[in-house]
Amino acid sequence: MTIIVFPGQGSQYVNMCKDFYENFSEVRETFDVVTESSKVDIKNIIFNNPDDLLNQTQYTQLSIFCCSIAIFNVFFRNMDLNTSNFSCMLGHSLGEYTALTAAGYLSVQECSILLKTRGELMQNAYEPNKSGMVAIIGLNCNSVQNIIDENSLDLDVANDNSAMQIVISGKINNLEKAEKIFILNGAKKFVFLKVSAAFHSKLMSAAEKKMKNHIFSANFNKSTIPIISNFNAELSNDIEVLSTNLSMQMSNKVKWVDSIKFLEQKNDTNIIEIGPGRVLSGLIKRISKNFNIENIEKLSDIDRLNK
């Protein structure tokens, strides 16, 4: 059995998924559905990137989702698979929405509408350029949290990505003041990320409350494929549990390390990352050596797996 993972924001690049778009009518149909549902010209953004829209949160999330779910559908059909082939699915932040769609809990239309709303809420959650995120290299999550607590830093752990890569969120001035403290306490690097706001932090609380209404109003379908949620790193196929966990995601930490540690307890060792980039594969390898990991972001990747 196979575990499927889907990437989050930061994996985007111009012309991602283009080889799939040019070769499969169902991919072009997916692009059309996303465009019609969201009223966003997704093809133009992904392939032409006018005004750098691809890197603006309100369009980035929708674009990555569109490509990831389109590639998954091609993979699913070309490999002659069925739902019994998958032990579970998960995704990093917005990737959790893709996982829910791939597993059948959400339609492409429903998820497109949700992600358009999510991107807009996150983009506008706080004053522009006044909050952000920093990747801390060289410290684990407990060390980072201890430094925050001991120094009374007004910051939040946003992503527990691996034992040596933690992302924190907060106001820009608080992040700048914290840099020297983290370096003095053993951080090897303190890298400001190119994002528009402090995602997965308390600064997203107001946006999260608005997003909850949209999530609880969405039409979720039953599925037999369980999902590991970012919020609690636990497995479930209960619609109420999954939607509640999803509604808590925006202002809380992405528990990626805990999610992969949970997978270690299962007997399944095959993981496939589907979508643009190979970020998650790299993170998983740093967390555990117990998995066989493949990537599918190019058409040639499916050809390789078919051999």
C-alpha positions as CSV (number, residue, x, y, z in Angstrom):
1,M,0.0,0.0,0.0
2,T,1.1,3.5,-0.8
3,I,1.0,6.8,1.1
4,I,0.4,10.0,-1.0
5,V,1.6,13.4,0.1
6,F,0.9,16.8,-1.4
7,P,3.0,20.0,-1.3
8,G,2.2,23.3,0.2
9,Q,3.0,26.9,-0.6
10,G,6.5,27.6,-1.7
11,S,6.6,24.7,-4.2
12,Q,5.2,26.8,-7.1
13,Y,7.1,27.7,-10.2
14,V,6.2,29.1,-13.7
15,N,5.1,26.3,-16.1
16,M,4.6,23.7,-13.5
17,C,2.4,20.9,-14.8
18,K,2.7,22.2,-18.4
19,D,3.8,18.8,-19.9
20,F,0.6,17.2,-18.3
21,Y,-1.5,20.1,-19.6
22,E,-0.3,19.6,-23.1
23,N,-0.7,15.9,-23.2
24,F,-3.9,15.1,-21.2
25,S,-7.4,16.5,-21.9
26,E,-8.5,15.7,-18.3
27,V,-5.8,18.0,-17.0
28,R,-7.1,20.8,-19.3
29,E,-10.5,20.0,-18.0
30,T,-9.3,20.3,-14.4
31,F,-7.8,23.7,-15.2
32,D,-11.2,24.7,-16.6
33,V,-13.1,23.5,-13.6
34,V,-10.7,25.4,-11.2
35,T,-11.0,28.6,-13.4
36,E,-14.8,28.4,-13.6
37,S,-15.2,27.6,-9.8
38,S,-12.8,30.3,-8.6
39,K,-13.2,32.9,-11.3
40,V,-9.4,33.0,-11.5
41,D,-7.6,32.6,-14.9
42,I,-5.4,29.8,-13.4
43,K,-3.8,28.8,-16.8
44,N,-2.5,32.3,-17.4
45,I,-1.1,32.7,-13.9
46,I,0.7,29.3,-13.9
47,F,2.1,29.5,-17.4
48,N,2.6,33.3,-17.8
49,N,2.8,34.7,-14.3
50,P,1.5,38.2,-15.1
51,D,2.6,40.7,-12.4
52,D,4.1,37.9,-10.4
53,L,0.6,36.7,-9.4
54,L,1.9,33.1,-9.0
55,N,3.8,34.2,-5.9
56,Q,0.9,36.1,-4.3
57,T,-0.8,33.9,-1.7
58,Q,-4.3,34.4,-2.9
59,Y,-3.3,32.8,-6.3
60,T,-0.4,30.6,-5.2
61,Q,-2.5,28.1,-3.2
62,L,-5.1,27.7,-5.9
63,S,-2.3,27.2,-8.5
64,I,-0.5,24.5,-6.6
65,F,-3.7,22.7,-5.8
66,C,-4.8,22.8,-9.5
67,C,-1.5,21.3,-10.6
68,S,-1.2,18.7,-7.8
69,I,-4.8,17.3,-8.2
70,A,-4.4,17.3,-12.0
71,I,-1.2,15.3,-11.8
72,F,-2.7,13.0,-9.2
73,N,-5.7,12.2,-11.5
74,V,-3.4,11.3,-14.4
75,F,-1.3,9.1,-12.1
76,F,-4.4,7.4,-10.7
77,R,-5.7,6.5,-14.1
78,N,-2.4,5.7,-15.8
79,M,-1.3,3.3,-13.0
80,D,-4.6,1.6,-13.1
81,L,-5.1,2.2,-9.3
82,N,-8.1,2.1,-7.0
83,T,-8.7,3.5,-3.5
84,S,-7.6,0.2,-1.9
85,N,-4.1,1.0,-3.1
86,F,-3.7,3.9,-0.7
87,S,-3.2,3.4,3.0
88,C,-3.6,7.2,3.7
89,M,-3.0,10.7,2.3
90,L,-1.7,13.9,3.8
91,G,-0.4,17.3,2.7
92,H,1.5,20.2,4.1
93,S,-0.8,23.1,4.9
94,L,-2.7,23.8,1.7
95,G,-1.6,20.3,0.6
96,E,-4.1,19.0,3.1
97,Y,-6.9,20.4,1.0
98,T,-5.4,18.6,-2.0
99,A,-5.3,15.4,0.0
100,L,-9.0,15.7,0.9
101,T,-9.8,16.2,-2.8
102,A,-7.7,13.3,-4.0
103,A,-9.2,11.1,-1.4
104,G,-12.8,12.1,-2.5
105,Y,-13.9,14.1,0.5
106,L,-14.1,17.3,-1.6
107,S,-14.8,17.9,-5.2
108,V,-12.4,19.9,-7.3
109,Q,-15.1,22.6,-7.6
110,E,-15.7,22.7,-3.8
111,C,-12.0,22.8,-3.0
112,S,-11.3,25.5,-5.5
113,I,-13.8,27.8,-3.9
114,L,-12.4,27.0,-0.4
115,L,-8.8,27.7,-1.5
116,K,-9.7,30.9,-3.2
117,T,-11.3,32.1,0.0
118,R,-8.4,30.8,2.1
119,G,-5.8,32.5,0.0
120,E,-7.6,35.8,0.1
121,L,-8.2,35.6,3.9
122,M,-4.5,34.7,4.6
123,Q,-3.3,37.4,2.1
124,N,-5.3,40.1,3.9
125,A,-5.2,38.8,7.5
126,Y,-2.7,41.4,8.6
127,E,-1.2,44.7,7.4
128,P,0.9,44.1,4.3
129,N,4.7,43.6,4.9
130,K,4.3,43.9,8.6
131,S,4.3,40.2,9.4
132,G,6.1,37.2,8.1
133,M,7.9,33.9,8.6
134,V,11.4,32.7,9.2
135,A,13.0,29.3,8.7
136,I,15.3,28.4,11.6
137,I,18.0,25.9,10.6
138,G,19.8,23.8,13.2
139,L,17.3,23.6,16.0
140,N,14.5,21.2,16.7
141,C,10.9,22.3,17.6
142,N,11.3,21.9,21.4
143,S,14.5,24.0,21.4
144,V,12.8,26.7,19.3
145,Q,9.8,26.8,21.6
146,N,12.0,26.9,24.7
147,I,13.9,29.9,23.3
148,I,10.6,31.7,22.5
149,D,9.3,31.0,26.1
150,E,12.5,31.8,28.0
151,N,13.0,35.1,26.1
152,S,9.3,36.1,26.1
153,L,9.3,36.4,22.3
154,D,5.9,37.3,20.8
155,L,6.3,34.6,18.1
156,D,4.7,31.3,17.2
157,V,6.1,28.0,15.8
158,A,4.3,27.7,12.5
159,N,5.8,24.6,10.9
160,D,7.6,21.7,12.6
161,N,9.2,20.6,9.3
162,S,12.1,18.4,10.5
163,A,14.5,18.0,13.4
164,M,16.7,20.7,12.0
165,Q,14.2,23.0,10.2
166,I,11.5,24.9,12.1
167,V,9.5,27.8,10.8
168,I,8.3,30.6,13.1
169,S,5.7,33.3,12.4
170,G,5.0,36.8,13.8
171,K,5.3,40.5,13.3
172,I,8.4,41.5,11.3
173,N,9.8,43.7,14.0
174,N,9.6,40.8,16.5
175,L,11.3,38.5,14.0
176,E,14.1,40.9,13.4
177,K,14.7,41.4,17.2
178,A,14.7,37.6,17.7
179,E,17.4,36.8,15.1
180,K,20.4,37.5,17.4
181,I,18.8,35.5,20.2
182,F,18.3,32.4,18.1
183,I,21.8,32.6,16.6
184,L,23.3,33.0,20.1
185,N,21.3,29.9,21.1
186,G,22.6,27.6,18.4
187,A,20.6,28.3,15.3
188,K,22.8,27.9,12.2
189,K,20.6,30.0,9.9
190,F,17.8,32.5,10.4
191,V,16.2,32.8,6.9
192,F,13.3,35.2,6.2
193,L,10.8,33.6,3.9
194,K,9.2,35.2,0.9
195,V,5.7,35.1,2.2
196,S,3.1,37.9,2.6
197,A,2.1,37.2,6.2
198,A,2.6,35.2,9.4
199,F,0.8,32.0,8.4
200,H,0.0,29.4,11.1
201,S,0.2,31.9,13.9
202,K,-2.2,33.8,16.2
203,L,-2.1,36.6,13.7
204,M,-4.3,34.4,11.5
205,S,-7.0,33.9,14.2
206,A,-9.5,36.4,12.8
207,A,-9.0,34.9,9.3
208,E,-9.4,31.4,10.7
209,K,-12.7,32.2,12.3
210,K,-14.0,33.4,8.9
211,M,-12.6,30.4,7.1
212,K,-14.3,28.0,9.6
213,N,-17.7,29.2,8.4
214,H,-16.8,28.4,4.8
215,I,-15.4,24.9,5.7
216,F,-18.4,24.0,7.8
217,S,-20.7,25.1,4.9
218,A,-18.8,23.0,2.3
219,N,-20.1,19.7,1.0
220,F,-17.9,16.9,2.3
221,N,-18.3,13.4,0.9
222,K,-17.6,10.1,2.6
223,S,-14.4,8.3,1.7
224,T,-12.6,5.2,2.9
225,I,-9.1,6.7,2.5
226,P,-8.0,8.2,5.8
227,I,-6.2,11.5,6.1
228,I,-3.5,12.6,8.6
229,S,-4.4,16.2,9.7
230,N,-1.8,18.9,10.1
231,F,-3.5,20.1,13.3
232,N,-3.1,17.0,15.4
233,A,-1.1,14.6,13.2
234,E,-3.8,11.9,13.7
235,L,-5.5,9.6,11.2
236,S,-9.2,9.7,10.5
237,N,-11.8,9.2,7.8
238,D,-14.6,10.8,9.8
239,I,-15.9,13.8,8.0
240,E,-16.7,15.8,11.2
241,V,-13.2,15.2,12.6
242,L,-11.5,16.1,9.3
243,S,-13.4,19.3,8.7
244,T,-12.9,20.4,12.3
245,N,-9.2,19.7,12.1
246,L,-9.1,21.6,8.8
247,S,-10.8,24.6,10.4
248,M,-8.1,24.8,13.1
249,Q,-5.2,24.6,10.7
250,M,-4.7,28.3,9.7
251,S,-3.6,29.7,13.1
252,N,-2.0,26.5,14.4
253,K,1.3,24.7,13.9
254,V,1.7,22.3,11.0
255,K,2.8,19.1,12.8
256,W,4.8,17.6,9.9
257,V,7.3,15.8,12.1
258,D,4.6,14.2,14.2
259,S,2.8,13.2,11.1
260,I,5.8,11.3,9.6
261,K,6.6,9.8,13.0
262,F,3.0,8.5,13.0
263,L,3.5,6.9,9.6
264,E,6.6,5.1,10.9
265,Q,4.3,3.1,13.2
266,K,2.4,1.8,10.1
267,N,3.8,-1.1,8.0
268,D,3.6,0.9,4.8
269,T,6.9,2.2,3.6
270,N,6.1,3.6,0.1
271,I,5.5,7.3,-0.1
272,I,4.8,9.3,-3.3
273,E,4.9,13.0,-3.3
274,I,2.6,14.4,-6.1
275,G,2.8,18.0,-7.3
276,P,5.3,20.7,-8.0
277,G,8.7,20.5,-6.3
278,R,10.4,17.9,-4.0
279,V,10.3,19.8,-0.7
280,L,8.3,17.2,1.2
281,S,10.5,14.4,0.1
282,G,13.5,16.2,1.4
283,L,11.8,16.8,4.7
284,I,10.7,13.3,5.1
285,K,14.1,11.9,4.4
286,R,15.5,14.1,7.2
287,I,12.8,12.9,9.6
288,S,13.1,9.1,8.8
289,K,15.1,6.7,6.8
290,N,12.3,4.1,6.8
291,F,10.5,5.1,3.6
292,N,10.9,4.6,-0.1
293,I,10.0,7.9,-1.6
294,E,9.1,8.8,-5.2
295,N,8.2,12.1,-6.8
296,I,5.7,12.8,-9.5
297,E,5.9,16.4,-10.9
298,K,6.8,15.6,-14.5
299,L,5.2,13.4,-17.1
300,S,8.5,11.5,-17.3
301,D,8.1,10.5,-13.6
302,I,5.0,8.5,-14.4
303,D,6.7,6.9,-17.4
304,R,9.6,5.9,-15.0
305,L,7.2,4.4,-12.4
306,N,5.4,2.5,-15.2
307,K,8.6,0.6,-16.2
